[in-house]
Amino acid sequence: MKGETAMSRKALTVNVTIPIPEPRDVGGAIKRIPVAVWHVVLTWQQRAAERAHLAAMDERMRRDMGLSWEDVRREADKPFWRA
């Protein structure tokens, strides 16, 4: 077709380095997994509680904080896992 230009294709190469732990370090990493999961759960619980508290604020409290109703709704409607 007249006036069209052909797009060129370029190869994209990405190198990813994944550290592989030494066999003696794997046990420690496995032991840390429950602690990491617990911290995530606590963070999610805190977010959910803060957003519920924010949604329950009256107009005066929101105004004192400088927040509009739309700001509060936007934050309160986020799922607990989203920061």
PyMOL Python script that loads the backbone (N, CA, C, O; Angstrom):
from pymol import cmd

cmd.read_pdbstr("""\
ATOM      1  N   MET A   1       0.831  -1.181   0.000  1.00  0.00           N
ATOM      2  CA  MET A   1       0.000   0.000   0.000  1.00  0.00           C
ATOM      3  C   MET A   1       0.877   1.247   0.000  1.00  0.00           C
ATOM      4  O   MET A   1       1.984   1.265   0.538  1.00  0.00           O
ATOM      5  N   LYS A   2       0.354   2.249  -0.605  1.00  0.00           N
ATOM      6  CA  LYS A   2       1.113   3.471  -0.781  1.00  0.00           C
ATOM      7  C   LYS A   2       1.175   4.254   0.534  1.00  0.00           C
ATOM      8  O   LYS A   2       0.162   4.402   1.218  1.00  0.00           O
ATOM      9  N   GLY A   3       2.373   4.758   0.891  1.00  0.00           N
ATOM     10  CA  GLY A   3       2.529   5.598   2.061  1.00  0.00           C
ATOM     11  C   GLY A   3       2.788   4.850   3.364  1.00  0.00           C
ATOM     12  O   GLY A   3       3.077   5.487   4.377  1.00  0.00           O
ATOM     13  N   GLU A   4       2.696   3.534   3.374  1.00  0.00           N
ATOM     14  CA  GLU A   4       2.930   2.779   4.601  1.00  0.00           C
ATOM     15  C   GLU A   4       4.408   2.462   4.735  1.00  0.00           C
ATOM     16  O   GLU A   4       5.104   2.249   3.742  1.00  0.00           O
ATOM     17  N   THR A   5       4.867   2.433   5.943  1.00  0.00           N
ATOM     18  CA  THR A   5       6.251   2.056   6.186  1.00  0.00           C
ATOM     19  C   THR A   5       6.268   0.722   6.905  1.00  0.00           C
ATOM     20  O   THR A   5       5.410   0.433   7.739  1.00  0.00           O
ATOM     21  N   ALA A   6       7.239  -0.065   6.574  1.00  0.00           N
ATOM     22  CA  ALA A   6       7.358  -1.372   7.212  1.00  0.00           C
ATOM     23  C   ALA A   6       8.014  -1.197   8.581  1.00  0.00           C
ATOM     24  O   ALA A   6       8.991  -0.462   8.729  1.00  0.00           O
ATOM     25  N   MET A   7       7.465  -1.876   9.560  1.00  0.00           N
ATOM     26  CA  MET A   7       8.033  -1.826  10.898  1.00  0.00           C
ATOM     27  C   MET A   7       9.133  -2.877  10.998  1.00  0.00           C
ATOM     28  O   MET A   7       8.973  -4.013  10.551  1.00  0.00           O
ATOM     29  N   SER A   8      10.229  -2.481  11.581  1.00  0.00           N
ATOM     30  CA  SER A   8      11.313  -3.446  11.733  1.00  0.00           C
ATOM     31  C   SER A   8      11.164  -4.169  13.065  1.00  0.00           C
ATOM     32  O   SER A   8      10.632  -3.629  14.035  1.00  0.00           O
ATOM     33  N   ARG A   9      11.640  -5.378  13.081  1.00  0.00           N
ATOM     34  CA  ARG A   9      11.601  -6.174  14.308  1.00  0.00           C
ATOM     35  C   ARG A   9      12.996  -6.222  14.888  1.00  0.00           C
ATOM     36  O   ARG A   9      13.970  -6.485  14.183  1.00  0.00           O
ATOM     37  N   LYS A  10      13.081  -5.966  16.175  1.00  0.00           N
ATOM     38  CA  LYS A  10      14.356  -6.048  16.858  1.00  0.00           C
ATOM     39  C   LYS A  10      14.229  -7.083  17.963  1.00  0.00           C
ATOM     40  O   LYS A  10      13.195  -7.196  18.622  1.00  0.00           O
ATOM     41  N   ALA A  11      15.272  -7.810  18.141  1.00  0.00           N
ATOM     42  CA  ALA A  11      15.269  -8.810  19.197  1.00  0.00           C
ATOM     43  C   ALA A  11      15.499  -8.119  20.535  1.00  0.00           C
ATOM     44  O   ALA A  11      16.357  -7.245  20.660  1.00  0.00           O
ATOM     45  N   LEU A  12      14.738  -8.514  21.503  1.00  0.00           N
ATOM     46  CA  LEU A  12      14.896  -7.989  22.858  1.00  0.00           C
ATOM     47  C   LEU A  12      15.463  -9.104  23.714  1.00  0.00           C
ATOM     48  O   LEU A  12      14.859 -10.169  23.849  1.00  0.00           O
ATOM     49  N   THR A  13      16.603  -8.857  24.277  1.00  0.00           N
ATOM     50  CA  THR A  13      17.252  -9.859  25.115  1.00  0.00           C
ATOM     51  C   THR A  13      17.293  -9.344  26.537  1.00  0.00           C
ATOM     52  O   THR A  13      17.733  -8.224  26.799  1.00  0.00           O
ATOM     53  N   VAL A  14      16.834 -10.168  27.441  1.00  0.00           N
ATOM     54  CA  VAL A  14      16.844  -9.804  28.852  1.00  0.00           C
ATOM     55  C   VAL A  14      17.574 -10.897  29.611  1.00  0.00           C
ATOM     56  O   VAL A  14      17.254 -12.079  29.491  1.00  0.00           O
ATOM     57  N   ASN A  15      18.542 -10.489  30.381  1.00  0.00           N
ATOM     58  CA  ASN A  15      19.255 -11.439  31.224  1.00  0.00           C
ATOM     59  C   ASN A  15      18.717 -11.344  32.639  1.00  0.00           C
ATOM     60  O   ASN A  15      18.651 -10.258  33.215  1.00  0.00           O
ATOM     61  N   VAL A  16      18.337 -12.470  33.190  1.00  0.00           N
ATOM     62  CA  VAL A  16      17.817 -12.520  34.549  1.00  0.00           C
ATOM     63  C   VAL A  16      18.732 -13.414  35.362  1.00  0.00           C
ATOM     64  O   VAL A  16      19.054 -14.533  34.963  1.00  0.00           O
ATOM     65  N   THR A  17      19.143 -12.897  36.508  1.00  0.00           N
ATOM     66  CA  THR A  17      19.986 -13.682  37.397  1.00  0.00           C
ATOM     67  C   THR A  17      19.171 -14.054  38.624  1.00  0.00           C
ATOM     68  O   THR A  17      18.674 -13.184  39.339  1.00  0.00           O
ATOM     69  N   ILE A  18      19.040 -15.317  38.857  1.00  0.00           N
ATOM     70  CA  ILE A  18      18.307 -15.805  40.021  1.00  0.00           C
ATOM     71  C   ILE A  18      19.311 -16.441  40.968  1.00  0.00           C
ATOM     72  O   ILE A  18      19.959 -17.430  40.627  1.00  0.00           O
ATOM     73  N   PRO A  19      19.434 -15.866  42.162  1.00  0.00           N
ATOM     74  CA  PRO A  19      20.388 -16.453  43.101  1.00  0.00           C
ATOM     75  C   PRO A  19      19.886 -17.804  43.604  1.00  0.00           C
ATOM     76  O   PRO A  19      18.740 -17.933  44.033  1.00  0.00           O
ATOM     77  N   ILE A  20      20.733 -18.774  43.546  1.00  0.00           N
ATOM     78  CA  ILE A  20      20.397 -20.109  44.040  1.00  0.00           C
ATOM     79  C   ILE A  20      21.099 -20.273  45.388  1.00  0.00           C
ATOM     80  O   ILE A  20      22.326 -20.207  45.471  1.00  0.00           O
ATOM     81  N   PRO A  21      20.309 -20.488  46.441  1.00  0.00           N
ATOM     82  CA  PRO A  21      20.926 -20.582  47.756  1.00  0.00           C
ATOM     83  C   PRO A  21      21.764 -21.847  47.904  1.00  0.00           C
ATOM     84  O   PRO A  21      21.515 -22.870  47.266  1.00  0.00           O
ATOM     85  N   GLU A  22      22.732 -21.738  48.740  1.00  0.00           N
ATOM     86  CA  GLU A  22      23.540 -22.914  49.067  1.00  0.00           C
ATOM     87  C   GLU A  22      22.646 -23.917  49.791  1.00  0.00           C
ATOM     88  O   GLU A  22      21.713 -23.511  50.484  1.00  0.00           O
ATOM     89  N   PRO A  23      22.904 -25.205  49.649  1.00  0.00           N
ATOM     90  CA  PRO A  23      22.070 -26.202  50.306  1.00  0.00           C
ATOM     91  C   PRO A  23      21.947 -25.981  51.812  1.00  0.00           C
ATOM     92  O   PRO A  23      20.901 -26.270  52.393  1.00  0.00           O
ATOM     93  N   ARG A  24      22.986 -25.479  52.442  1.00  0.00           N
ATOM     94  CA  ARG A  24      22.919 -25.276  53.891  1.00  0.00           C
ATOM     95  C   ARG A  24      22.020 -24.095  54.260  1.00  0.00           C
ATOM     96  O   ARG A  24      21.572 -23.999  55.403  1.00  0.00           O
ATOM     97  N   ASP A  25      21.742 -23.176  53.293  1.00  0.00           N
ATOM     98  CA  ASP A  25      20.899 -22.010  53.549  1.00  0.00           C
ATOM     99  C   ASP A  25      19.417 -22.274  53.299  1.00  0.00           C
ATOM    100  O   ASP A  25      18.579 -21.487  53.740  1.00  0.00           O
ATOM    101  N   VAL A  26      19.075 -23.340  52.614  1.00  0.00           N
ATOM    102  CA  VAL A  26      17.691 -23.620  52.246  1.00  0.00           C
ATOM    103  C   VAL A  26      16.825 -23.845  53.482  1.00  0.00           C
ATOM    104  O   VAL A  26      15.687 -23.378  53.526  1.00  0.00           O
ATOM    105  N   GLY A  27      17.336 -24.543  54.474  1.00  0.00           N
ATOM    106  CA  GLY A  27      16.567 -24.798  55.688  1.00  0.00           C
ATOM    107  C   GLY A  27      16.161 -23.512  56.385  1.00  0.00           C
ATOM    108  O   GLY A  27      15.030 -23.386  56.856  1.00  0.00           O
ATOM    109  N   GLY A  28      17.080 -22.555  56.454  1.00  0.00           N
ATOM    110  CA  GLY A  28      16.768 -21.273  57.070  1.00  0.00           C
ATOM    111  C   GLY A  28      15.722 -20.506  56.294  1.00  0.00           C
ATOM    112  O   GLY A  28      14.850 -19.869  56.884  1.00  0.00           O
ATOM    113  N   ALA A  29      15.802 -20.562  54.972  1.00  0.00           N
ATOM    114  CA  ALA A  29      14.825 -19.875  54.127  1.00  0.00           C
ATOM    115  C   ALA A  29      13.441 -20.468  54.317  1.00  0.00           C
ATOM    116  O   ALA A  29      12.448 -19.743  54.382  1.00  0.00           O
ATOM    117  N   ILE A  30      13.379 -21.782  54.405  1.00  0.00           N
ATOM    118  CA  ILE A  30      12.084 -22.448  54.601  1.00  0.00           C
ATOM    119  C   ILE A  30      11.501 -22.087  55.960  1.00  0.00           C
ATOM    120  O   ILE A  30      10.287 -21.921  56.086  1.00  0.00           O
ATOM    121  N   LYS A  31      12.335 -21.965  56.965  1.00  0.00           N
ATOM    122  CA  LYS A  31      11.854 -21.611  58.303  1.00  0.00           C
ATOM    123  C   LYS A  31      11.332 -20.178  58.346  1.00  0.00           C
ATOM    124  O   LYS A  31      10.483 -19.861  59.179  1.00  0.00           O
ATOM    125  N   ARG A  32      11.824 -19.302  57.461  1.00  0.00           N
ATOM    126  CA  ARG A  32      11.371 -17.907  57.457  1.00  0.00           C
ATOM    127  C   ARG A  32      10.049 -17.706  56.721  1.00  0.00           C
ATOM    128  O   ARG A  32       9.429 -16.652  56.860  1.00  0.00           O
ATOM    129  N   ILE A  33       9.612 -18.674  55.956  1.00  0.00           N
ATOM    130  CA  ILE A  33       8.379 -18.521  55.166  1.00  0.00           C
ATOM    131  C   ILE A  33       7.164 -18.267  56.051  1.00  0.00           C
ATOM    132  O   ILE A  33       6.413 -17.337  55.758  1.00  0.00           O
ATOM    133  N   PRO A  34       6.919 -19.038  57.120  1.00  0.00           N
ATOM    134  CA  PRO A  34       5.735 -18.753  57.945  1.00  0.00           C
ATOM    135  C   PRO A  34       5.756 -17.348  58.557  1.00  0.00           C
ATOM    136  O   PRO A  34       4.710 -16.713  58.688  1.00  0.00           O
ATOM    137  N   VAL A  35       6.920 -16.874  58.922  1.00  0.00           N
ATOM    138  CA  VAL A  35       7.021 -15.525  59.490  1.00  0.00           C
ATOM    139  C   VAL A  35       6.666 -14.486  58.435  1.00  0.00           C
ATOM    140  O   VAL A  35       5.946 -13.530  58.724  1.00  0.00           O
ATOM    141  N   ALA A  36       7.160 -14.663  57.228  1.00  0.00           N
ATOM    142  CA  ALA A  36       6.862 -13.724  56.145  1.00  0.00           C
ATOM    143  C   ALA A  36       5.365 -13.733  55.826  1.00  0.00           C
ATOM    144  O   ALA A  36       4.767 -12.678  55.614  1.00  0.00           O
ATOM    145  N   VAL A  37       4.770 -14.913  55.794  1.00  0.00           N
ATOM    146  CA  VAL A  37       3.331 -15.017  55.526  1.00  0.00           C
ATOM    147  C   VAL A  37       2.549 -14.319  56.639  1.00  0.00           C
ATOM    148  O   VAL A  37       1.578 -13.612  56.368  1.00  0.00           O
ATOM    149  N   TRP A  38       2.967 -14.514  57.882  1.00  0.00           N
ATOM    150  CA  TRP A  38       2.290 -13.882  59.018  1.00  0.00           C
ATOM    151  C   TRP A  38       2.355 -12.356  58.894  1.00  0.00           C
ATOM    152  O   TRP A  38       1.364 -11.678  59.166  1.00  0.00           O
ATOM    153  N   HIS A  39       3.490 -11.812  58.494  1.00  0.00           N
ATOM    154  CA  HIS A  39       3.616 -10.368  58.329  1.00  0.00           C
ATOM    155  C   HIS A  39       2.686  -9.849  57.229  1.00  0.00           C
ATOM    156  O   HIS A  39       2.106  -8.772  57.365  1.00  0.00           O
ATOM    157  N   VAL A  40       2.545 -10.595  56.163  1.00  0.00           N
ATOM    158  CA  VAL A  40       1.635 -10.197  55.079  1.00  0.00           C
ATOM    159  C   VAL A  40       0.192 -10.192  55.579  1.00  0.00           C
ATOM    160  O   VAL A  40      -0.561  -9.261  55.295  1.00  0.00           O
ATOM    161  N   VAL A  41      -0.189 -11.216  56.312  1.00  0.00           N
ATOM    162  CA  VAL A  41      -1.551 -11.298  56.844  1.00  0.00           C
ATOM    163  C   VAL A  41      -1.827 -10.126  57.795  1.00  0.00           C
ATOM    164  O   VAL A  41      -2.895  -9.518  57.734  1.00  0.00           O
ATOM    165  N   LEU A  42      -0.877  -9.811  58.664  1.00  0.00           N
ATOM    166  CA  LEU A  42      -1.051  -8.682  59.578  1.00  0.00           C
ATOM    167  C   LEU A  42      -1.171  -7.363  58.821  1.00  0.00           C
ATOM    168  O   LEU A  42      -1.970  -6.504  59.194  1.00  0.00           O
ATOM    169  N   THR A  43      -0.388  -7.197  57.767  1.00  0.00           N
ATOM    170  CA  THR A  43      -0.469  -5.986  56.952  1.00  0.00           C
ATOM    171  C   THR A  43      -1.840  -5.869  56.309  1.00  0.00           C
ATOM    172  O   THR A  43      -2.433  -4.790  56.309  1.00  0.00           O
ATOM    173  N   TRP A  44      -2.351  -6.963  55.761  1.00  0.00           N
ATOM    174  CA  TRP A  44      -3.671  -6.958  55.136  1.00  0.00           C
ATOM    175  C   TRP A  44      -4.754  -6.626  56.159  1.00  0.00           C
ATOM    176  O   TRP A  44      -5.677  -5.866  55.868  1.00  0.00           O
ATOM    177  N   GLN A  45      -4.640  -7.196  57.353  1.00  0.00           N
ATOM    178  CA  GLN A  45      -5.625  -6.942  58.398  1.00  0.00           C
ATOM    179  C   GLN A  45      -5.606  -5.462  58.802  1.00  0.00           C
ATOM    180  O   GLN A  45      -6.660  -4.857  59.002  1.00  0.00           O
ATOM    181  N   GLN A  46      -4.425  -4.894  58.918  1.00  0.00           N
ATOM    182  CA  GLN A  46      -4.302  -3.489  59.284  1.00  0.00           C
ATOM    183  C   GLN A  46      -4.898  -2.588  58.202  1.00  0.00           C
ATOM    184  O   GLN A  46      -5.594  -1.623  58.516  1.00  0.00           O
ATOM    185  N   ARG A  47      -4.630  -2.896  56.934  1.00  0.00           N
ATOM    186  CA  ARG A  47      -5.199  -2.100  55.840  1.00  0.00           C
ATOM    187  C   ARG A  47      -6.717  -2.143  55.856  1.00  0.00           C
ATOM    188  O   ARG A  47      -7.378  -1.117  55.699  1.00  0.00           O
ATOM    189  N   ALA A  48      -7.268  -3.342  56.048  1.00  0.00           N
ATOM    190  CA  ALA A  48      -8.724  -3.486  56.062  1.00  0.00           C
ATOM    191  C   ALA A  48      -9.326  -2.674  57.203  1.00  0.00           C
ATOM    192  O   ALA A  48     -10.347  -2.013  57.016  1.00  0.00           O
ATOM    193  N   ALA A  49      -8.710  -2.716  58.378  1.00  0.00           N
ATOM    194  CA  ALA A  49      -9.223  -1.972  59.531  1.00  0.00           C
ATOM    195  C   ALA A  49      -9.120  -0.464  59.303  1.00  0.00           C
ATOM    196  O   ALA A  49     -10.051   0.276  59.620  1.00  0.00           O
ATOM    197  N   GLU A  50      -7.995  -0.007  58.755  1.00  0.00           N
ATOM    198  CA  GLU A  50      -7.820   1.426  58.495  1.00  0.00           C
ATOM    199  C   GLU A  50      -8.818   1.931  57.469  1.00  0.00           C
ATOM    200  O   GLU A  50      -9.359   3.028  57.614  1.00  0.00           O
ATOM    201  N   ARG A  51      -9.066   1.143  56.435  1.00  0.00           N
ATOM    202  CA  ARG A  51     -10.014   1.561  55.404  1.00  0.00           C
ATOM    203  C   ARG A  51     -11.440   1.565  55.932  1.00  0.00           C
ATOM    204  O   ARG A  51     -12.239   2.421  55.551  1.00  0.00           O
ATOM    205  N   ALA A  52     -11.769   0.618  56.803  1.00  0.00           N
ATOM    206  CA  ALA A  52     -13.102   0.614  57.418  1.00  0.00           C
ATOM    207  C   ALA A  52     -13.268   1.835  58.312  1.00  0.00           C
ATOM    208  O   ALA A  52     -14.331   2.456  58.317  1.00  0.00           O
ATOM    209  N   HIS A  53     -12.235   2.186  59.067  1.00  0.00           N
ATOM    210  CA  HIS A  53     -12.283   3.370  59.924  1.00  0.00           C
ATOM    211  C   HIS A  53     -12.419   4.639  59.079  1.00  0.00           C
ATOM    212  O   HIS A  53     -13.185   5.537  59.428  1.00  0.00           O
ATOM    213  N   LEU A  54     -11.692   4.712  57.989  1.00  0.00           N
ATOM    214  CA  LEU A  54     -11.765   5.857  57.097  1.00  0.00           C
ATOM    215  C   LEU A  54     -13.173   6.006  56.517  1.00  0.00           C
ATOM    216  O   LEU A  54     -13.691   7.119  56.429  1.00  0.00           O
ATOM    217  N   ALA A  55     -13.784   4.912  56.127  1.00  0.00           N
ATOM    218  CA  ALA A  55     -15.128   4.941  55.557  1.00  0.00           C
ATOM    219  C   ALA A  55     -16.172   5.358  56.591  1.00  0.00           C
ATOM    220  O   ALA A  55     -17.213   5.909  56.232  1.00  0.00           O
ATOM    221  N   ALA A  56     -15.901   5.101  57.865  1.00  0.00           N
ATOM    222  CA  ALA A  56     -16.856   5.421  58.922  1.00  0.00           C
ATOM    223  C   ALA A  56     -16.740   6.866  59.417  1.00  0.00           C
ATOM    224  O   ALA A  56     -17.563   7.303  60.222  1.00  0.00           O
ATOM    225  N   MET A  57     -15.744   7.607  58.956  1.00  0.00           N
ATOM    226  CA  MET A  57     -15.562   8.993  59.414  1.00  0.00           C
ATOM    227  C   MET A  57     -16.711   9.881  58.971  1.00  0.00           C
ATOM    228  O   MET A  57     -17.267   9.718  57.885  1.00  0.00           O
ATOM    229  N   ASP A  58     -17.054  10.825  59.839  1.00  0.00           N
ATOM    230  CA  ASP A  58     -18.090  11.779  59.460  1.00  0.00           C
ATOM    231  C   ASP A  58     -17.477  12.928  58.645  1.00  0.00           C
ATOM    232  O   ASP A  58     -16.260  13.023  58.490  1.00  0.00           O
ATOM    233  N   GLU A  59     -18.348  13.783  58.137  1.00  0.00           N
ATOM    234  CA  GLU A  59     -17.911  14.870  57.253  1.00  0.00           C
ATOM    235  C   GLU A  59     -16.907  15.796  57.930  1.00  0.00           C
ATOM    236  O   GLU A  59     -15.939  16.222  57.299  1.00  0.00           O
ATOM    237  N   ARG A  60     -17.123  16.111  59.203  1.00  0.00           N
ATOM    238  CA  ARG A  60     -16.219  17.011  59.918  1.00  0.00           C
ATOM    239  C   ARG A  60     -14.823  16.436  60.011  1.00  0.00           C
ATOM    240  O   ARG A  60     -13.845  17.157  59.813  1.00  0.00           O
ATOM    241  N   MET A  61     -14.709  15.152  60.310  1.00  0.00           N
ATOM    242  CA  MET A  61     -13.399  14.506  60.424  1.00  0.00           C
ATOM    243  C   MET A  61     -12.686  14.479  59.071  1.00  0.00           C
ATOM    244  O   MET A  61     -11.485  14.734  58.985  1.00  0.00           O
ATOM    245  N   ARG A  62     -13.442  14.169  58.019  1.00  0.00           N
ATOM    246  CA  ARG A  62     -12.836  14.162  56.681  1.00  0.00           C
ATOM    247  C   ARG A  62     -12.354  15.548  56.295  1.00  0.00           C
ATOM    248  O   ARG A  62     -11.272  15.701  55.729  1.00  0.00           O
ATOM    249  N   ARG A  63     -13.155  16.553  56.602  1.00  0.00           N
ATOM    250  CA  ARG A  63     -12.786  17.926  56.268  1.00  0.00           C
ATOM    251  C   ARG A  63     -11.536  18.345  57.045  1.00  0.00           C
ATOM    252  O   ARG A  63     -10.666  19.023  56.499  1.00  0.00           O
ATOM    253  N   ASP A  64     -11.444  17.943  58.321  1.00  0.00           N
ATOM    254  CA  ASP A  64     -10.260  18.255  59.127  1.00  0.00           C
ATOM    255  C   ASP A  64      -8.997  17.636  58.535  1.00  0.00           C
ATOM    256  O   ASP A  64      -7.910  18.204  58.634  1.00  0.00           O
ATOM    257  N   MET A  65      -9.151  16.475  57.923  1.00  0.00           N
ATOM    258  CA  MET A  65      -8.014  15.796  57.305  1.00  0.00           C
ATOM    259  C   MET A  65      -7.756  16.288  55.884  1.00  0.00           C
ATOM    260  O   MET A  65      -6.749  15.926  55.276  1.00  0.00           O
ATOM    261  N   GLY A  66      -8.649  17.101  55.359  1.00  0.00           N
ATOM    262  CA  GLY A  66      -8.487  17.612  54.002  1.00  0.00           C
ATOM    263  C   GLY A  66      -8.840  16.600  52.933  1.00  0.00           C
ATOM    264  O   GLY A  66      -8.303  16.644  51.827  1.00  0.00           O
ATOM    265  N   LEU A  67      -9.745  15.686  53.260  1.00  0.00           N
ATOM    266  CA  LEU A  67     -10.136  14.644  52.312  1.00  0.00           C
ATOM    267  C   LEU A  67     -11.554  14.875  51.820  1.00  0.00           C
ATOM    268  O   LEU A  67     -12.437  15.250  52.592  1.00  0.00           O
ATOM    269  N   SER A  68     -11.763  14.650  50.546  1.00  0.00           N
ATOM    270  CA  SER A  68     -13.114  14.717  50.000  1.00  0.00           C
ATOM    271  C   SER A  68     -13.769  13.345  50.144  1.00  0.00           C
ATOM    272  O   SER A  68     -13.103  12.344  50.406  1.00  0.00           O
ATOM    273  N   TRP A  69     -15.088  13.326  49.968  1.00  0.00           N
ATOM    274  CA  TRP A  69     -15.820  12.061  50.040  1.00  0.00           C
ATOM    275  C   TRP A  69     -15.331  11.105  48.944  1.00  0.00           C
ATOM    276  O   TRP A  69     -15.259   9.895  49.160  1.00  0.00           O
ATOM    277  N   GLU A  70     -15.000  11.647  47.783  1.00  0.00           N
ATOM    278  CA  GLU A  70     -14.514  10.811  46.682  1.00  0.00           C
ATOM    279  C   GLU A  70     -13.169  10.177  47.035  1.00  0.00           C
ATOM    280  O   GLU A  70     -12.933   9.009  46.726  1.00  0.00           O
ATOM    281  N   ASP A  71     -12.284  10.949  47.685  1.00  0.00           N
ATOM    282  CA  ASP A  71     -10.989  10.401  48.120  1.00  0.00           C
ATOM    283  C   ASP A  71     -11.193   9.243  49.088  1.00  0.00           C
ATOM    284  O   ASP A  71     -10.546   8.201  48.984  1.00  0.00           O
ATOM    285  N   VAL A  72     -12.101   9.449  50.022  1.00  0.00           N
ATOM    286  CA  VAL A  72     -12.366   8.410  51.030  1.00  0.00           C
ATOM    287  C   VAL A  72     -12.949   7.177  50.374  1.00  0.00           C
ATOM    288  O   VAL A  72     -12.521   6.063  50.675  1.00  0.00           O
ATOM    289  N   ARG A  73     -13.923   7.349  49.477  1.00  0.00           N
ATOM    290  CA  ARG A  73     -14.541   6.193  48.815  1.00  0.00           C
ATOM    291  C   ARG A  73     -13.521   5.425  47.979  1.00  0.00           C
ATOM    292  O   ARG A  73     -13.507   4.194  47.970  1.00  0.00           O
ATOM    293  N   ARG A  74     -12.659   6.182  47.269  1.00  0.00           N
ATOM    294  CA  ARG A  74     -11.650   5.535  46.427  1.00  0.00           C
ATOM    295  C   ARG A  74     -10.731   4.653  47.280  1.00  0.00           C
ATOM    296  O   ARG A  74     -10.432   3.518  46.908  1.00  0.00           O
ATOM    297  N   GLU A  75     -10.290   5.177  48.417  1.00  0.00           N
ATOM    298  CA  GLU A  75      -9.391   4.404  49.284  1.00  0.00           C
ATOM    299  C   GLU A  75     -10.127   3.257  49.968  1.00  0.00           C
ATOM    300  O   GLU A  75      -9.605   2.146  50.054  1.00  0.00           O
ATOM    301  N   ALA A  76     -11.333   3.521  50.452  1.00  0.00           N
ATOM    302  CA  ALA A  76     -12.089   2.495  51.186  1.00  0.00           C
ATOM    303  C   ALA A  76     -12.532   1.352  50.280  1.00  0.00           C
ATOM    304  O   ALA A  76     -12.717   0.229  50.750  1.00  0.00           O
ATOM    305  N   ASP A  77     -12.704   1.620  48.993  1.00  0.00           N
ATOM    306  CA  ASP A  77     -13.150   0.573  48.068  1.00  0.00           C
ATOM    307  C   ASP A  77     -12.023  -0.326  47.568  1.00  0.00           C
ATOM    308  O   ASP A  77     -12.280  -1.329  46.902  1.00  0.00           O
ATOM    309  N   LYS A  78     -10.780   0.025  47.884  1.00  0.00           N
ATOM    310  CA  LYS A  78      -9.660  -0.826  47.460  1.00  0.00           C
ATOM    311  C   LYS A  78      -9.705  -2.155  48.207  1.00  0.00           C
ATOM    312  O   LYS A  78     -10.081  -2.190  49.379  1.00  0.00           O
ATOM    313  N   PRO A  79      -9.331  -3.238  47.551  1.00  0.00           N
ATOM    314  CA  PRO A  79      -9.224  -4.508  48.268  1.00  0.00           C
ATOM    315  C   PRO A  79      -8.060  -4.451  49.268  1.00  0.00           C
ATOM    316  O   PRO A  79      -7.101  -3.701  49.081  1.00  0.00           O
ATOM    317  N   PHE A  80      -8.162  -5.242  50.310  1.00  0.00           N
ATOM    318  CA  PHE A  80      -7.160  -5.188  51.395  1.00  0.00           C
ATOM    319  C   PHE A  80      -5.756  -5.545  50.914  1.00  0.00           C
ATOM    320  O   PHE A  80      -4.778  -5.117  51.528  1.00  0.00           O
ATOM    321  N   TRP A  81      -5.632  -6.299  49.860  1.00  0.00           N
ATOM    322  CA  TRP A  81      -4.291  -6.719  49.414  1.00  0.00           C
ATOM    323  C   TRP A  81      -3.616  -5.644  48.555  1.00  0.00           C
ATOM    324  O   TRP A  81      -2.424  -5.760  48.270  1.00  0.00           O
ATOM    325  N   ARG A  82      -4.335  -4.618  48.142  1.00  0.00           N
ATOM    326  CA  ARG A  82      -3.751  -3.575  47.299  1.00  0.00           C
ATOM    327  C   ARG A  82      -3.300  -2.402  48.171  1.00  0.00           C
ATOM    328  O   ARG A  82      -4.060  -1.900  48.999  1.00  0.00           O
ATOM    329  N   ALA A  83      -2.056  -1.975  47.971  1.00  0.00           N
ATOM    330  CA  ALA A  83      -1.513  -0.855  48.767  1.00  0.00           C
ATOM    331  C   ALA A  83      -2.048   0.458  48.290  1.00  0.00           C
ATOM    332  O   ALA A  83      -1.701   1.503  48.840  1.00  0.00           O
TER     333      ALA A  83
END
""", "prot")
cmd.dss("prot")
cmd.show_as("cartoon", "prot")
cmd.util.cbc("prot")
cmd.orient("prot")
